Amino acid sequence: MLYIGVDLGTSAVKLLLMDESGKVLNIVSKEYPISFPKPGWSEQNPCDWWEQTVAGLIELTKDFDRSAVAGISFGGQMHGLVVLDENDNVIRPAILWNDGRTQKETDYLNNVIGKEKLSELTGNIAFAGFTAPKILWLKANEPENFARIKKLMLPKDYIAYRMTGVFSTDYSDASGMLLLDVKNKCWSKEMLDICDVREEWLPELYESSEKTGTLKADVACELGFPKDCIVAAGAGDNAAAAIGTGTVGAGKCNLSLGTSGTLFITSDEFRVDSHNALHSFDHADGGYHLMGCMLSAASCNNWWMKDILHSDDFVNEQKPLEEDGRLGENHVYFLPYLMGERSPHNDPSARAAFIGMSMDTDRADMLQAVFEGVAYGLRDSLEVAKSLGVAPKSTTICGGGAKSMLWRKIVANVMNMQVDTVEVEEGPAYGGAILAAVANGCFENVEAAAAAIVRKKDTTMPSPQLVEKYEKGYAKFKQFYPALKGKY
């Protein structure tokens, strides 16, 4: 039997084909446009997602026995607002996770409804990227569109709905809407009232590895897949990536250096920090997790390399940093807030900055500062987790930035943690395929599947000498945001 993971990302959909043993047989990526109609806005057409997903599925399986495709599941960009009318037509472009238009609505939720009330109802406070503020923005600014809503869903769930006709979502992805009672795994009726959302607009809730349905006959025919090919609920991208890296069961940690950056720590207990600096979400393994999210991580490196240096020679630009004695000795610091920041500052107005440059500062110093600034930003979230008594000693790492051995070394020493890579680096897509296999009965549960399939590749250990240097560096770094906050 074959299983497919669909990673519906911000710039492309990545599709992965896996056999029962976890061996990756093929990977295909299909890009689609993103629009920025106004400063701070970020939108996509859900129909583009569907068209490229279908094209990708056909390409993915063209050299394989399509009759053996037994299951499909998802990892998907979180928080996006997709709204359909009574005829299942998309009402307006999806408002994405990195859209910053909802500051007024976010302030209303946090300051008028109140952070304590939000945390009581959902386990979280409002962030500009979350779904609930987007709904309030739509109601205030596009009332004619708001009046047409019959279904309200998240990005990956639009694809699942087109595949199956079943209106569904999973707990991990729903956790980021600010409409879910995360602890009790149900829609919060009080939050629905606050946002003027009718419960019939919302999908049925499932565990990530639960079967939600099978392919519709016309979709199965178009793809050449069996009609009884099952579709599982899937997960938000970070929870799916955690499955793909084996970050399941209590006390595990995963770091993602993708477009955004995340610190993801699993728990069998529901935990909330006193300032809600970390997200308290349901996990795709049936438990819970704490997550710190940076809005810019590997994207900081892409910005520095492509937009500033106009170079795509990532390897050679890093070579000067491999010289002995450079790490931990940099006097240049970088605040990685190119798109504002979520965890732990919750400040859409925050901006990036280089600090400490002098006449002898060179491009290598600044690249190193970018790598270190992202690592320090992740360390901010780790410190919040430690305040809850959660202090993992090791972590897996995934995402495009994790391909850099140098960046992994910096992360290991800034965080003072063992950093492991895994053989299959396609976190969300691989996690989606694993969830499909569990849903089809190939494994007893998610934890058993991860234990059987996910294998470590490389380990980077922290150095006591570098850890000591980076402790001093972090002590300086964490002073810069408070000092500059009033200047943004």
N, C-alpha and C positions, 0 to 999 in steps of 0.2 A: 504494500500500500504506500501511496505517496501523500505527503501533506504540504500545504502551501501556507506561508506566512506573508501577510501583506502589511508593509510598513508605510502608512500614509503620512509622509513627511511634509515639510513646509515648501520645499522646492521640487520634490519628486516623490513618486511612489516607488518603493523598492519591493520586489517580489522574490521570494526564496522558495525553492523546491527541495524537500527533504524526504529521505526514506525512513522506514521504521526505526533504523538504528541511530538516526540523528545525522547521517551523512548528508552533506549539502551537495545536491546534484546540479543545481543551476541557480543563477541570480540574474535578474533583469531589473533595470531602472528606467523609469519613464518620467521625464520632466514635464512640468506644467507651469504656466505663468503665475506671478503674484503681482497684485497691483497696489499702488500707494496713492489713492485718489486725492488725499490731502495729507499735509505733514502729520506724522504720527499715526496715520491710518494704515491698515494692512488687511487686504481682502483677497479672496479667491472665489472662483466659480466652481461650486461642487460638481457641476456637469463635466468639468475638465478632469476632476479626480476620477469620475466614473469611466470616462472614455479612455484615459491612460491606464487605468487598472485593467480594463477588459483587454486592451491591446497588449499590455504587459503579460497577462495571464496566458494569452494565446502564444506569444513569443516564448514565454518561460517553458511551456510544455510541448513545443512543436516537435522536439526530437525524443519525446517520451510517450509511454502508453497512457493516454489520457483517461482510459477506462479505469486506471489504477488510482486516480486521484480520489482519496477517501475523505479529505477534510480540509477546510480553509478557516483561518482565523487571522486576527489583526493585532497590530500595534498602531497607534495613531496619534497624531498631534492633538494635544488636549485643549480644552476650554473654548474652542471655536464655536460660534453660534450659527447653526444651520436651521432655517425656518422654511416649512412647506405649507402650501395652501390646501384647500379641500380636495384638489385634484392631484395632490402630490407634486405640484410644480414648485421649484425653488423660487421663493418670493424675492430675495435679494442676494447679492454675493455674501458668502460667509465672512463674518468678522473674526479674524484669527487671534491666536494666543498672544501674539506680539503687537497687537493693536493697542494704541495708547489713548484712544479718544474718551475713555470713560472716567476721567479723573473726578468730574463732578458727581457722578453716580457712585463711585468708590467712596468719596468723602461722605456722601449722604449715608451710605450703608454703615461705614465705620463710626461716624460722628453723631448721626441722628438716631439711627437704629441702635448703634453702639457696638463696639468690638466685643464686649462681654456677652451681649445678647447673641451676636452672630456665632461666637465660639460655643456658647451653650447649645445653640440649635444645630450647628454643623461641624463643630470642632475646628473651625477656621475663621479668619477674618477676610474682608474683601481686598482683593488685589485687582489692579487695573485690567489684567489679562483674563480674569475669571469670567464665567459665562453670565452670572446674574447681573453684574453691572452693565453688560452689553444689552441684556433684555430691557433694563430700565432706560438705557440710552435710546433703544429702538422705539420704545413707547413714547418718549418725550420728543424725539426728533423725526421719527417717521411713523406717525400714528396710523396712517393709511396702511402701511405694511404690517404694523402690529395687529391691526384689526383683522387681517387676513390669516393669521396664524392658526393652523390646525395641528401641526406637528413641530416639535422643537427637539433638535438632536445635535449630537457631536459629530465631528468630521468622519471618523471611521464608521460610525453607525449609519451614516447616509449610504455608504458603500454596502454595508450588510443589508440594509433595507432594500436597496436595489437588487441585491442578489436573491433574497429570500422572501421579501414581502412581509417579514416579521419586524415589528417596531420594537427594538431592543437596545439596551446598553448594558455595560458591566459596572460593577461597583467602583473599580479603581478609576475609570475615566469619569464616572458621575461624581466622584469625590471632588473634582476640580471645578464643579459648576456653582458651588455655594448654594445649592438647592437640596443637597443630600444630608440627612442625619447620618454622618459617617460611622459613628459608633454603633448605631442600631440598624444600619443598612436599610434605610427606607427614605422616601421623600419626606422632607420636612414640610408639613402642611402650613406651618407658620411662615416659613421662608417663601412658600408659594404665594401666600397672601401678600406678603411684603412686596413681592415682585409682580403681583397681578398675573400670576401664571396658573392656568387651570391644569389640574392633574392629568386630565385626558390628553393634554398636549405632550405629555412626557412618556418616554418609552418604558416598557417593562424591564425590571432589573434582574440581572443574572450574575452568577459567579463567572469569572473570566473563562474557565475551562468547561462551562456548560454548553451543551448544544442548544442553539436557539431555533434552528430549522434546517431545511435542505434547500438546494438551489431551485429556483423557479424553473419550470419546464423550458421557457424560451431562453433563459440564461444558460442552462445546462446545454441546450442545443447549440447556442452560439459559441460556447467555449469548448464543446466536445467532451464535457465531463459527465459522469453518471448523474442521473436525476436524484439518486439517494446520497450524493456527496453532501456531507454535513457541514454546517457553518457554526462555529463556536463564537461566543460573545466577544472574546479578545480583551484587550487592555489598553489603557493609556500608554503612550510611547515609553515612558520611564519604567512603568511596571512591567511592560513586555520586555524591555531591555534587561530588567532584573531577572526575569525568567530565563532569557537567553544567555545570561552570564552565571546562572546557578545561584542567584541571590534569593533564595527561598528558605523558609523556616526562620525562626527567631534569631536575632543577633548577627545577621549578615549585612554586608555593606557593598554598595556599588557606586562608583563614580562615573559620570558620563561627561566626556569632553566633546560634545556635539556643538551645533549652532548655539544652543544654550548649554549650561553646565548644571549638573545635579549631583547632590549627595543624597543617596537613597539608603536608608537603614531599616531593616525589617524588624518586626516585633509581633509577639503573640498577644500583646496588650495594647489597648488604645491609649496613646499618650498625647498630651498637649502642653507645649511650653508656655510660660506665663505671659509672653508677649506675642504669641502666635507668629514668631519669626519663621518657624518651619511649618510646612504643610503637614497636617495629620490626615492621611488618606488610607483607604482600604487597599490591600495588596491583591495582586492577581493569584496568589497562592491560597487565598481564603483568610489570611491574617490582616495585619495592618502594617503601615510603614510611615516613617518620618521622612520628609523630603525638603531639602533646601534647594532652591532653584535660582541660578544666575541667568540673567537674560542674554548675556554675551559671554561665550567661552572660546571655543575654537573660532568663532566668528571674529574675535579680536585679532587672532593671528591672520585670518584671511584679509581683514581690513588693513592691517599693518603691511602685509606682504603685497597685496594686489593693488589696493587703493593708494597707499603711500609710497611704497618702494617700486610699484609697478613690476613686480617680479613674481614668478611662480616657481622659482628654484628653491623650494623649501629645504632640501637637503643641504645644499651648499651654504645657505644663509645660517644654518645651525652649526656648521663646522667650527667656527671660532669659539663657540660656547663649550665645545668639548675639550678645550684645553684645561689642564689641571689647574685648580685654584680659582677658576672664575666663579663657580657656583657658590652662592652664599656671600659673595664679596661685592655684589652690585650696589652702587650708590644711587641708581636710578630706580624709581618706583612707578608703577602704572596702576591707576584705578580703572577697572575694567567695565565701566558703566556707559558703554556706547549707546545703549537703548534704555537708560534708566536702570533700576535694579529692583529685584523682588526680594529674595532672601539675603540677609535678614533685615534689610533696611526698609523695604516696601516704599520706595521712592522713585516714581516715574520721572521725576525731574533731575535725578542724579546724572552726572555726566562724567565722561572719562577724562583722565589727566595724566600727563607725565610730570613727575616731580623729582627734583634733585639733579637736573642736567647741568653740565659744566662744559668748558671749552674742549675737554678731551673726551666727552661722551661720543661714542660711535654707534653705528646702526646695530652692532652686535649687543651692546649694552641695552639698547631699547627693545630689541627682540627678546632678550633675556627678561627684561622688566615685564613684557607682555606675558610671557610664560609664567613668571612668578606672581604677577598680579592676579591672574586667574586662579592659581593655586591658593593664594592668600584668601581670595574671595570664597573659595570652597571651604577653607579653614574656618572662616567666619561661621558657616553653618555647622561645622563639626563642633565648635565651641558651644553652640546652643544645645546640640545633642548631649554633650558632656554635662551640661547643667541639669539634664534629666536623668543623669546616671547611666547614659548610654555612651560607651567608649570602645568602639570596635578597634581591634589591633591589626586587622588586615582588610583589604578591599579588592574587589575586582575593578577593572576599568575598561570602558568601551567608548566608542565614538571616534570621529576622525582624528581628533587631537591625540588620542591614545596610541596612534601609530608611531608617534615620535618617542623614541627611547629616552631622549633627553628630557622631554616634558614629563614622562613617567617618573624619571629620577627626581626631578624637582618636586613633583607632587608627593612622592614617597617621603621626602625629607621635610617638606613644609608640614605635611600632615603627621609625620612620624608614624607611618603605617606601612606594612608590607603591601605591595601593589602587585596584583596578579592579572595577567592577560589570559584570555581563553582562546582555544583553537579556532572557534568560529566567532568572528568579530562583528557579525551582523545582528547586533542585539535585538532590536524590536522585531525584525522580520523572523529571526530564528525563534524568539520567544513566541511569536504568533503561531509558527508551525508546531512548536511543542504543545501549545494549548490545544491546537486542532487534534493532535495525536491523543492527548488525554481525553478530550471530548468524545473521541471515537472508541475509547476503551483500550487503547494500546498500552496505557499505563494506569496504575491504580489512582494516582493523583499527581499533582504538579511537582511535589517534592520528589517523588519516586522517579518521575520523568527526568528532572534535572540531574539527579544523582546518576542515572544511567547514561545520559547523553552528554552533558556539559563536561568538558575536560580542560584543565589548565594548560597553558603553553609556556609562559615565561613569568618569572618572579623578580621584582625589584625590591631590594631591602634598603631601609634607611641606614645612613651612616651616622654614628653618634656625633662625629665632628660637624657634619653638615646640618644635622638636626639642631645642634646648639647655635650655629650661625643663623639658621632660618628662624629660630625662636626670637632672636634679636631683631631680625628683619620684620617678622610679623608684628612685634611689639610697636615698631614704627608705623607699619602699614595701617594698623587699625586706628591710628590717631588722625589719618588724613581725611577720611570721610566726614567725621564730626567737624573738623576744622573748616572744610569747604562747603558744608551743607547749606549754609546761609548765603552762599555766593551763586548758587545755580540759578 
